[in-house]
Amino acid sequence: MSSAEYATSLGWSLVALVLAVVVVRIAISYARRRGMLDQPGQRRSHTLPTPRGGGIGIVAACVVVLPGVLRSLPGAWPVQVVAALAIALLLVAAIGWWDDHRPLRQWPRLGVQLLATGLFGAALLASADLSWWWWPLLVLAGGWSINLHNFMDGIDALLAQQGIVVAAGIGCLAASVAQPALAGAGFAVAAACLGFWFYNRPPARIFMGDVGSGSVGLLLFALAAMLWRIQPALLWPALILGSSFIADASLTLLNRFLHGRRWYAPHREHLYQWLVRSGRTHRRAAGWYLCWNLLFAAPVAFAARLHPAMALPACLAVYTAAGATWIVIKRRCVRRASQKDRHVTP
């Protein structure tokens, strides 16, 4: 990217940051007036009633900024892809916003989410004349990303910082292959998440809510899919960047299946929740994920970008290491929590 392209991307990112900050501040007042408060409880990790729905700030910023970024910078994306992304984001945000006001059953939510990812996936494939055999995989991957990030939104700052790191990382990957429009989109999403993070850092003044967690999941999926559409080998570095969340959510879901529990029921069995249950603060638990992302995942991702032949082996190695780390740390957390409360069940 040239200096002019970086300057334009920075300008769009600043707009996204300011919009997110302003809208989240409004959302705090709105949530308090409407009584949209998450109350402390057995399955929750906070101790004070806290407003929810702050993720609307991320949505508003991205709906305004992403079309401009993706169409104005070099490497501009087709109108149908940009429009499909905007519509998909609005669909996922709308069903999440509804759920934040009046909880819905899981199936209507899932139906709208799959509709959104199906619409975006169809536009992406049509724009590149790719095989439609990829479409079911894109739909399922998008639906999983939306729900995965919803599952992982449970303590202060965790999802916001993940959105910042992964979106910015994808932006850097796009910039490294001379794709300013996609790079700018990644940086804009990261900036929007940063605007929300200012209010969500411990102790959180507002939670993201389903409107935000599902939307962040969709946006990170869309950025990774667009990177894959440009250069398929770049999918592996993108997956490495998201390894902490993907490994935690996937292994937790697998563990619940093996123990005969409902995967969609509220619970506190993710690793980050066990870290809090065993006595760590939200700040410290989120810090562990940030350390993994910055000190391990990001360097390996960019090494994989520099050596494409090693990208898949590197991705497999990272997820093997993530799985082993998840098992070891969770066992220690369970033992530590059990010492505090003999009725804790792993």
C-alpha positions as CSV (number, residue, x, y, z in Angstrom):
1,M,0.0,0.0,0.0
2,S,1.2,3.5,-0.8
3,S,1.3,6.3,1.7
4,A,-1.8,7.9,0.1
5,E,-3.7,4.6,0.5
6,Y,-2.6,4.2,4.1
7,A,-3.8,7.8,4.8
8,T,-7.2,7.1,3.2
9,S,-7.4,3.8,5.2
10,L,-6.5,5.7,8.4
11,G,-9.2,8.3,7.7
12,W,-11.9,5.6,7.3
13,S,-10.6,3.9,10.5
14,L,-10.9,7.1,12.5
15,V,-14.4,7.6,11.3
16,A,-15.3,4.0,12.4
17,L,-13.6,4.7,15.8
18,V,-15.5,7.9,16.4
19,L,-18.8,6.5,15.3
20,A,-18.4,3.4,17.5
21,V,-17.5,5.6,20.5
22,V,-20.5,7.9,20.0
23,V,-23.1,5.1,19.4
24,V,-21.9,3.0,22.3
25,R,-22.2,6.0,24.6
26,I,-25.8,6.5,23.4
27,A,-26.4,2.7,23.8
28,I,-25.5,2.9,27.5
29,S,-28.2,5.5,28.2
30,Y,-30.7,3.6,26.0
31,A,-30.1,0.3,27.8
32,R,-30.6,1.8,31.2
33,R,-33.8,3.5,30.1
34,R,-35.2,0.2,28.6
35,G,-34.0,-2.0,31.5
36,M,-31.7,-4.0,29.2
37,L,-29.4,-5.1,32.1
38,D,-27.6,-8.4,32.5
39,Q,-28.0,-9.4,36.1
40,P,-25.4,-11.4,38.0
41,G,-26.2,-15.1,38.3
42,Q,-24.9,-18.6,38.6
43,R,-24.0,-18.9,34.9
44,R,-22.6,-15.4,34.6
45,S,-19.1,-14.1,35.4
46,H,-20.0,-10.5,36.4
47,T,-21.1,-9.3,39.8
48,L,-23.0,-6.1,39.0
49,P,-26.1,-5.4,36.8
50,T,-24.6,-4.1,33.5
51,P,-26.2,-2.7,30.4
52,R,-26.1,-4.8,27.2
53,G,-26.4,-4.1,23.5
54,G,-23.3,-1.9,23.2
55,G,-22.2,-3.9,20.1
56,I,-24.7,-1.7,18.1
57,G,-21.8,0.8,18.0
58,I,-19.6,-1.7,16.1
59,V,-22.5,-2.4,13.7
60,A,-23.3,1.2,13.1
61,A,-19.7,2.1,12.4
62,C,-19.2,-0.9,10.0
63,V,-22.5,-0.3,8.1
64,V,-21.4,3.3,7.4
65,V,-17.7,2.8,6.8
66,L,-17.2,-0.6,5.1
67,P,-19.0,0.2,1.9
68,G,-16.9,3.3,1.5
69,V,-13.7,1.5,2.2
70,L,-14.4,-1.5,0.0
71,R,-15.4,0.7,-3.0
72,S,-13.1,3.7,-2.7
73,L,-9.6,2.1,-2.3
74,P,-7.6,0.3,-5.0
75,G,-8.7,-3.4,-5.3
76,A,-12.3,-2.3,-4.9
77,W,-14.8,-5.1,-4.4
78,P,-17.8,-5.6,-6.7
79,V,-21.0,-3.8,-5.7
80,Q,-22.9,-7.1,-5.2
81,V,-20.3,-8.3,-2.6
82,V,-20.4,-5.0,-0.7
83,A,-24.1,-4.9,-0.7
84,A,-24.5,-8.5,0.3
85,L,-22.1,-7.9,3.2
86,A,-24.0,-4.9,4.4
87,I,-27.4,-6.7,4.2
88,A,-25.9,-9.8,6.0
89,L,-24.6,-7.6,8.7
90,L,-27.9,-5.8,9.2
91,L,-29.7,-9.2,9.3
92,V,-27.4,-10.6,12.0
93,A,-27.5,-7.4,13.9
94,A,-31.3,-7.1,13.7
95,I,-31.9,-10.6,15.1
96,G,-29.3,-10.0,17.8
97,W,-30.8,-6.7,18.7
98,W,-34.3,-8.3,19.0
99,D,-32.8,-11.1,21.2
100,D,-31.2,-8.5,23.4
101,H,-34.6,-6.9,24.0
102,R,-36.7,-10.1,24.1
103,P,-34.9,-13.4,24.1
104,L,-35.7,-15.7,21.2
105,R,-35.4,-19.4,20.7
106,Q,-32.2,-20.6,19.1
107,W,-33.8,-21.8,15.8
108,P,-35.2,-18.4,14.5
109,R,-31.8,-16.9,15.3
110,L,-30.0,-19.6,13.5
111,G,-32.3,-19.4,10.5
112,V,-31.6,-15.7,10.0
113,Q,-27.9,-16.2,10.6
114,L,-27.7,-18.9,7.9
115,L,-29.7,-16.7,5.5
116,A,-27.2,-13.9,6.1
117,T,-24.1,-16.1,5.5
118,G,-25.8,-17.7,2.5
119,L,-26.5,-14.4,0.9
120,F,-22.9,-13.2,1.4
121,G,-21.4,-16.5,0.3
122,A,-23.5,-16.5,-2.9
123,A,-22.3,-13.0,-3.8
124,L,-18.7,-13.8,-3.0
125,L,-18.7,-17.0,-5.2
126,A,-20.6,-15.2,-8.1
127,S,-18.0,-12.4,-8.1
128,A,-15.1,-14.7,-8.6
129,D,-16.8,-17.4,-10.8
130,L,-15.9,-20.0,-8.2
131,S,-17.5,-23.4,-7.9
132,W,-20.9,-23.4,-6.1
133,W,-19.8,-26.5,-4.3
134,W,-18.1,-24.1,-1.9
135,W,-21.4,-22.4,-1.0
136,P,-22.6,-24.9,1.7
137,L,-19.2,-24.8,3.4
138,L,-19.3,-21.0,3.4
139,V,-22.8,-21.0,4.9
140,L,-21.9,-23.4,7.7
141,A,-18.5,-21.7,8.4
142,G,-20.3,-18.3,8.6
143,G,-23.0,-19.7,11.0
144,W,-20.3,-21.3,13.1
145,S,-18.3,-18.1,13.3
146,I,-21.4,-16.1,14.4
147,N,-22.3,-18.5,17.2
148,L,-18.7,-19.2,18.2
149,H,-18.1,-15.5,18.9
150,N,-21.4,-15.3,20.7
151,F,-20.3,-18.2,22.9
152,M,-17.0,-16.5,23.7
153,D,-18.6,-13.1,24.7
154,G,-18.7,-13.7,28.5
155,I,-16.1,-11.5,30.3
156,D,-15.0,-7.9,30.0
157,A,-13.0,-6.9,26.9
158,L,-12.4,-10.5,25.6
159,L,-14.4,-10.4,22.4
160,A,-13.6,-6.8,21.7
161,Q,-9.8,-7.4,21.9
162,Q,-10.2,-10.5,19.8
163,G,-12.0,-8.4,17.1
164,I,-9.2,-5.8,17.2
165,V,-6.4,-8.3,16.9
166,V,-7.9,-10.6,14.2
167,A,-9.4,-7.9,12.0
168,A,-6.2,-5.9,12.2
169,G,-4.2,-9.0,11.4
170,I,-6.3,-9.8,8.4
171,G,-5.9,-6.2,7.3
172,C,-2.1,-6.6,7.4
173,L,-2.3,-9.9,5.5
174,A,-4.4,-8.1,2.8
175,A,-1.9,-5.2,2.7
176,S,0.9,-7.7,2.2
177,V,-0.7,-9.0,-1.1
178,A,-1.5,-5.5,-2.4
179,Q,-5.2,-5.4,-1.6
180,P,-5.8,-1.9,-0.1
181,A,-9.6,-2.1,0.0
182,L,-9.7,-5.3,2.0
183,A,-6.8,-4.1,4.2
184,G,-8.7,-0.9,4.9
185,A,-11.9,-2.9,5.7
186,G,-9.9,-5.0,8.3
187,F,-8.5,-1.9,9.9
188,A,-11.9,-0.3,10.0
189,V,-13.5,-3.3,11.8
190,A,-10.6,-3.3,14.2
191,A,-11.1,0.4,14.9
192,A,-14.9,-0.1,15.5
193,C,-14.1,-2.9,18.0
194,L,-11.6,-0.5,19.7
195,G,-14.3,2.1,20.0
196,F,-16.4,-0.4,21.8
197,W,-13.5,-1.7,23.9
198,F,-13.1,1.7,25.6
199,Y,-16.5,1.1,27.3
200,N,-16.1,-2.7,27.7
201,R,-12.6,-2.9,29.3
202,P,-12.7,-4.0,33.0
203,P,-14.8,-3.0,34.8
204,A,-17.2,-3.0,31.8
205,R,-19.7,-0.1,31.5
206,I,-21.7,-2.1,28.9
207,F,-21.7,-5.5,27.4
208,M,-21.7,-6.3,23.6
209,G,-24.9,-8.2,23.6
210,D,-26.0,-10.5,20.8
211,V,-26.3,-7.6,18.4
212,G,-22.5,-7.2,18.7
213,S,-21.2,-10.7,19.3
214,G,-23.0,-12.2,16.3
215,S,-22.0,-9.2,14.1
216,V,-18.3,-9.5,15.0
217,G,-18.5,-13.2,14.2
218,L,-20.0,-12.4,10.8
219,L,-17.5,-9.6,10.1
220,L,-14.4,-11.8,10.9
221,F,-15.8,-14.6,8.8
222,A,-16.4,-12.3,5.9
223,L,-13.0,-10.8,6.1
224,A,-11.4,-14.2,6.1
225,A,-13.6,-15.4,3.3
226,M,-12.7,-12.4,1.2
227,L,-9.0,-13.0,1.9
228,W,-9.5,-16.7,0.8
229,R,-11.2,-15.5,-2.4
230,I,-8.1,-13.3,-3.2
231,Q,-5.6,-16.0,-2.4
232,P,-6.7,-19.4,-1.0
233,A,-3.4,-20.0,0.9
234,L,-4.1,-16.9,3.0
235,L,-6.9,-18.7,4.7
236,W,-4.4,-20.6,6.9
237,P,-2.8,-17.5,8.5
238,A,-6.3,-16.1,9.0
239,L,-7.3,-19.2,10.9
240,I,-4.2,-19.1,13.0
241,L,-5.1,-15.6,14.0
242,G,-8.4,-16.8,15.4
243,S,-7.0,-19.9,17.0
244,S,-7.6,-19.0,20.6
245,F,-11.4,-18.5,20.2
246,I,-11.9,-21.3,17.6
247,A,-10.0,-23.9,19.8
248,D,-11.8,-22.8,23.0
249,A,-15.3,-22.8,21.6
250,S,-14.8,-26.0,19.5
251,L,-13.3,-28.0,22.4
252,T,-15.9,-26.8,24.8
253,L,-18.7,-27.8,22.4
254,L,-17.2,-31.2,21.8
255,N,-16.9,-31.7,25.6
256,R,-20.5,-30.8,26.1
257,F,-21.6,-33.3,23.3
258,L,-19.5,-36.1,24.9
259,H,-21.2,-35.4,28.3
260,G,-24.7,-35.3,26.8
261,R,-25.3,-31.6,27.5
262,R,-27.3,-29.2,25.2
263,W,-24.7,-27.3,23.2
264,Y,-27.0,-24.1,23.1
265,A,-27.8,-24.0,26.8
266,P,-26.2,-21.2,28.9
267,H,-23.1,-22.5,30.7
268,R,-19.8,-21.6,32.2
269,E,-17.5,-24.2,30.7
270,H,-15.3,-22.3,28.3
271,L,-11.7,-21.9,29.4
272,Y,-12.0,-18.2,29.9
273,Q,-15.0,-18.9,32.3
274,W,-12.9,-21.5,34.2
275,L,-10.1,-19.0,34.6
276,V,-12.6,-16.6,36.3
277,R,-14.2,-19.3,38.3
278,S,-10.8,-20.3,39.6
279,G,-10.1,-16.9,40.9
280,R,-8.6,-14.9,38.0
281,T,-9.9,-11.4,37.3
282,H,-11.5,-10.6,34.0
283,R,-8.5,-8.4,33.1
284,R,-6.1,-11.3,33.8
285,A,-8.2,-13.9,31.9
286,A,-8.5,-11.7,28.9
287,G,-4.8,-11.0,29.1
288,W,-4.0,-14.7,28.7
289,Y,-5.9,-14.7,25.4
290,L,-4.2,-11.5,24.3
291,C,-0.8,-13.0,25.1
292,W,-1.6,-16.1,23.0
293,N,-2.7,-13.9,20.1
294,L,0.2,-11.4,20.1
295,L,3.1,-13.6,21.2
296,F,2.3,-16.9,19.4
297,A,-0.6,-16.8,16.9
298,A,0.4,-13.5,15.2
299,P,4.1,-14.4,14.6
300,V,3.2,-17.8,13.3
301,A,0.5,-16.4,11.0
302,F,2.9,-14.0,9.4
303,A,5.6,-16.6,9.1
304,A,3.0,-18.7,7.3
305,R,2.3,-15.8,5.0
306,L,6.0,-15.5,4.1
307,H,6.3,-19.3,3.5
308,P,3.0,-20.4,1.9
309,A,4.1,-24.1,1.5
310,M,4.3,-24.3,5.3
311,A,1.0,-22.5,6.0
312,L,-1.2,-25.6,6.4
313,P,1.4,-27.5,8.6
314,A,1.8,-24.3,10.7
315,C,-2.0,-24.0,11.1
316,L,-2.3,-27.6,12.2
317,A,0.6,-27.2,14.6
318,V,-1.0,-24.1,16.2
319,Y,-4.3,-25.8,16.7
320,T,-2.6,-28.8,18.2
321,A,-0.7,-26.5,20.6
322,A,-4.0,-24.7,21.4
323,G,-5.8,-27.9,22.1
324,A,-3.0,-29.1,24.4
325,T,-2.9,-25.7,26.2
326,W,-6.7,-25.8,26.6
327,I,-6.6,-29.2,28.3
328,V,-3.7,-28.4,30.6
329,I,-5.0,-25.0,31.8
330,K,-8.6,-26.2,32.2
331,R,-7.6,-29.1,34.4
332,R,-5.6,-26.7,36.6
333,C,-8.5,-24.3,36.8
334,V,-10.9,-27.1,37.7
335,R,-8.7,-28.3,40.5
336,R,-8.2,-24.8,41.8
337,A,-12.0,-24.0,41.6
338,S,-12.7,-27.4,43.3
339,Q,-10.5,-26.4,46.2
340,K,-12.6,-23.3,46.6
341,D,-15.9,-25.1,46.2
342,R,-16.2,-28.9,46.5
343,H,-19.5,-28.8,44.6
344,V,-17.9,-27.5,41.3
345,T,-18.4,-30.0,38.5
346,P,-15.8,-30.1,35.6
